[in-house]
Amino acid sequence: MLNWKKWMTAGVLALLFGVLVLYDAVTASLAITTLAGVLLLIAGLSQIFAAFDEPRGGERALSLVLGILASVLGVAFVADPESGVISLALVVVVLFTIGGAARLAWAWILRGTPVFWPMLASGAVELLLAGYVVANFDIAGPRLIGILFGVELLVTGLVLIALANFIRSATGAGRP
């Protein structure tokens, strides 16, 4: 934990990968969807095999159904990543819409408190983002997953660099 150079390296790499992902967000979205498909397929097959270890019929049936669903979804994502990207983008839009509406509801409940305005702003931004993606889905949809991942990498990189600088200054590393 105290080796600031490792954190700095991880932060710089995350920043670089974030820039690369944002440079070609569509390709990144396709790669992420394909990887998600492979992982879903592995998880689904594992669930199917684990189902046979279940002692009771109901638990076994549920495990089989969930394993088959995950496997089918994984195969679909790997076989047609373009459709998978669109499906994932639609799921993200639904989550943004639900999350934004929930934050607005909480803001209404918390009116008169210091949390009201930040909660209201957060909900409004999330709903506006969902609306923007829906209104421009032909352009934004295929890029959405890549953009979100790229921004996540940039933020993570900045946080790791800040952590490295904090560790370096707190431990006195790098001083003559």
N, C-alpha and C positions, 0 to 999 in steps of 0.2 A: 504493500500500500504506500510505503514511503518513497518508492523510487519514482520521482516526478518525471523522469525521462520516458518511462513506459507510458504514463498517462498522456504526456505531451505527444508522443508518437501516435498513440491511439486517437487522440483528438485531431491531429493533423491528417491522419489517414481518413477519419470519418468526414472531415471537411472536404478532402479531395474527392472521395467517393460521392459525397452529396452533390458536389458541383458536376461530376460526371453523370450522375443520375438525372439531374435537372437539365443537363445539356440535351439529353435524348430521353425524355420522360416516357414516350410511347414504348421504346425498346425496353426500358426498365420495367414498365408495367407488364409487358409480355413476359419478361424473365421472372418477375415476381409471381405472376399468375402460374407460370409453368412450375416453378419451385413449389408453390402452394399446392398444385395438383399432385406433384410427386409425394409431398409430405402427407396430403390427405389420403392418397392411395396406400402408403405405408401404414398410416394410422388405421385406416379402414381394414386392411388385411390383418393387422395385428388384433384388432377388435373381433374380427370374425374367428380367428384362431383362439382367442381368449374366451369366446362364447362357449366353446366346447368344454371349458373347465368349470362353467357355472353349474352349480348343483341342481337348481330348479328350472323348470321349463319356462316360466315367465321371464326370469332374468336372462336365460339363454336366448330366448326369442328377441328380447329387447337389444341385447348385445349384437345379435346377428343382423337385425334391422339397421341399427346404427352403423355397424361395420360395412354393410352393403351400401348404405347411403353415402358414407364417406368415400368408399371405393369408387362408386359411380361418379361422384362429383370430381374426385381426383382424376379419373380417366378422362372425363369431359374437359377439365382444365388443360390437361396435357395434350389431348387430341385437337382441341380448338381453343388455343389461348386467347385469340381475339374475342371470341364470345365470352370467355371467362373474365377478361378484363372489363367488358361491358357489364357483366353480372356483378362483379365486385364493385364497380363504380356505382351501380344502382343501390347495392347494399349500403355503401358509404353515404349516399345521398339520403337514404331512409334513416340511417343512424344520425346524420346531421340534423335532419328534420325533427326526429323524436327528441334528440338531445337539446336542440334549440327551443322547442316548445316546452320541454320540461324545465329548462332554465328560466324561461319567461314566466311559467307558472310559479316557480319558486320565488322569483323576483316579486311577483304580486303578493305572495304570502309574506315575504320578508320586507315589504314596503315599510318605510320609516326606520329601517335599521341601516347601519353602515354597509351592509352587504348588498343592498337593493340595487344601486347603480352598477357595480361591477357584474352582478348576476344578470341584470337587464341587458347590459352591453354584450356580455358573452352570448346570451341567448339570441339576441338580434343578429350578431355577426354570424353565428352558426346558421341561422335561418337564411340570411342573405347569401351565405356561401352555398347552401343547398339550392337556393333559387337560381343563383348564377350558373351552377353546374347544370341544372335542369334546362335553363334557357339556352345554354350553349353546349348541349350534351354532345353534339357531333364533333366538337373540337375539344371540349374539356373532359368528356367521358374517358376516352382512351388514354389520356395523360394523367388523370386524377391520381391513380394509385402510385405512379412514378413520382409525381410532384409531392404527394404526402410523404413518401419514403425519402425523397431527396431533402425535403425540409427537415424531417426528423434527423437525418444524418448530419445536416448542418448544425442544428441545435445541439445535438449530442456532441459533435466536435467542439463547438464553442464551450460547452459545459466542461468537457474533459480538459481542454486547454486551460480554462479558469482553475480547475481542480489542480492541475499540474503546477500552475503558478502559485497557488495557495500552498501546496505541499513544499515547493521549493523555498518560498519565503518563510514558512513556519519552521522548517528544519534547518534553515541557514545554508542549504545546498547552493553551490555555485558562487559562494562568497570567497574572496581571496584570503 
